[in-house]
Amino acid sequence: MHIIFESRVADGTRLRDLSVARVRFALRRLSALVPRARVQFSDVNGPRGGVDKRCQVELKTVSAGTLVIASLARDWRTALDRSLNRATRVLTRSLQRSQKPVRGRTARRALDSGPVESQAVS
């Protein structure tokens, strides 16, 4: 998995190591489905403080296309963790939807229309 880090804040190098490690840890089970991840940090209203630390995680996936999740928090670590938590939930849910078995009417129709082979036992 290729991880791209972008930051518009002064603490960029410290955040880079933390965010790359957190992305690798959060997506360790799904790394085969995510060839590229991009993490962007920005401070929404500058030095005034408050809930203004924005983390945007963009995942380029094989099956679900591009997934973009953003979150705001009081500090960088919380914003990153919230974004990664939501991204893994959304990606896992989309994977489960694509593998969900067919049930109900459509399953009966598929069984009725399919060829049935019978073997004679001697």
C-alpha positions as CSV (number, residue, x, y, z in Angstrom):
1,M,0.0,0.0,0.0
2,H,1.3,3.4,-1.0
3,I,0.6,6.2,1.5
4,I,0.7,9.8,0.5
5,F,0.9,12.4,3.3
6,E,0.0,16.1,2.8
7,S,0.0,18.7,5.6
8,R,-0.6,22.4,5.7
9,V,0.5,22.7,9.3
10,A,3.9,23.4,11.0
11,D,4.0,20.0,12.8
12,G,4.0,18.1,9.5
13,T,7.0,15.8,10.1
14,R,5.8,14.7,13.5
15,L,2.3,14.0,12.1
16,R,3.7,12.2,9.0
17,D,5.3,9.4,11.1
18,L,2.2,9.0,13.3
19,S,-0.3,9.1,10.4
20,V,1.6,6.5,8.2
21,A,1.9,4.1,11.2
22,R,-1.8,4.6,12.0
23,V,-3.0,4.1,8.4
24,R,-0.9,0.9,8.1
25,F,-2.3,-0.4,11.4
26,A,-5.9,0.5,10.7
27,L,-5.9,-1.0,7.1
28,R,-3.7,-4.0,7.8
29,R,-6.5,-6.5,7.1
30,L,-7.8,-4.6,4.0
31,S,-4.4,-3.7,2.5
32,A,-4.9,-6.0,-0.5
33,L,-8.0,-3.9,-1.4
34,V,-6.4,-0.5,-0.9
35,P,-3.4,0.1,-3.2
36,R,-3.2,3.9,-2.3
37,A,-4.1,6.0,0.7
38,R,-3.8,9.8,1.0
39,V,-3.9,11.6,4.3
40,Q,-4.4,15.4,4.4
41,F,-4.2,17.6,7.5
42,S,-5.4,21.2,7.6
43,D,-6.2,23.7,10.3
44,V,-9.6,25.2,9.4
45,N,-9.5,28.5,11.3
46,G,-5.8,28.9,11.9
47,P,-4.3,29.8,15.3
48,R,-7.7,30.8,16.9
49,G,-8.1,27.3,18.3
50,G,-11.3,25.3,18.9
51,V,-12.6,22.2,17.0
52,D,-10.8,23.0,13.8
53,K,-8.2,20.3,13.1
54,R,-9.4,18.6,9.9
55,C,-8.1,15.2,8.7
56,Q,-9.2,13.9,5.3
57,V,-8.4,10.3,4.3
58,E,-8.8,9.3,0.7
59,L,-8.6,5.6,-0.1
60,K,-8.3,4.4,-3.7
61,T,-9.8,0.9,-3.6
62,V,-10.1,-2.0,-6.0
63,S,-13.7,-2.8,-5.5
64,A,-15.4,0.3,-4.1
65,G,-13.7,3.1,-6.2
66,T,-12.4,6.1,-4.3
67,L,-13.5,6.6,-0.8
68,V,-13.1,10.1,0.9
69,I,-13.7,10.5,4.6
70,A,-13.1,13.8,6.6
71,S,-13.4,14.6,10.2
72,L,-13.0,17.6,12.5
73,A,-11.6,17.4,16.1
74,R,-9.8,19.4,18.7
75,D,-6.5,17.6,18.1
76,W,-4.7,15.9,15.2
77,R,-4.6,12.4,16.6
78,T,-8.4,12.3,17.3
79,A,-9.2,13.6,13.8
80,L,-7.0,11.0,12.3
81,D,-8.4,8.1,14.4
82,R,-12.0,9.2,13.6
83,S,-11.3,9.3,9.9
84,L,-9.6,5.9,9.8
85,N,-12.3,4.3,12.0
86,R,-15.0,5.5,9.7
87,A,-13.1,4.6,6.5
88,T,-12.5,1.0,7.7
89,R,-16.2,0.7,8.6
90,V,-17.4,2.0,5.2
91,L,-14.9,-0.2,3.3
92,T,-15.8,-3.3,5.3
93,R,-19.5,-2.7,4.8
94,S,-19.1,-2.2,1.0
95,L,-17.1,-5.5,0.9
96,Q,-19.7,-7.3,2.8
97,R,-22.4,-6.0,0.5
98,S,-20.6,-7.3,-2.6
99,Q,-20.3,-10.8,-1.0
100,K,-23.8,-11.0,0.4
101,P,-25.6,-14.2,-0.6
102,V,-28.8,-13.9,-2.6
103,R,-31.9,-14.7,-0.6
104,G,-35.6,-14.7,-1.1
105,R,-37.4,-14.6,-4.4
106,T,-34.3,-14.1,-6.5
107,A,-32.6,-17.2,-5.0
108,R,-35.6,-19.3,-5.8
109,R,-35.7,-18.0,-9.4
110,A,-32.0,-18.8,-9.8
111,L,-32.5,-22.3,-8.5
112,D,-35.6,-22.9,-10.7
113,S,-34.0,-21.6,-13.9
114,G,-30.6,-23.4,-13.5
115,P,-29.9,-26.7,-15.1
116,V,-30.4,-29.7,-12.8
117,E,-28.4,-32.8,-13.5
118,S,-29.7,-36.1,-12.4
119,Q,-27.6,-39.2,-12.2
120,A,-28.9,-42.7,-12.4
121,V,-27.5,-45.0,-9.7
122,S,-27.0,-48.6,-10.8
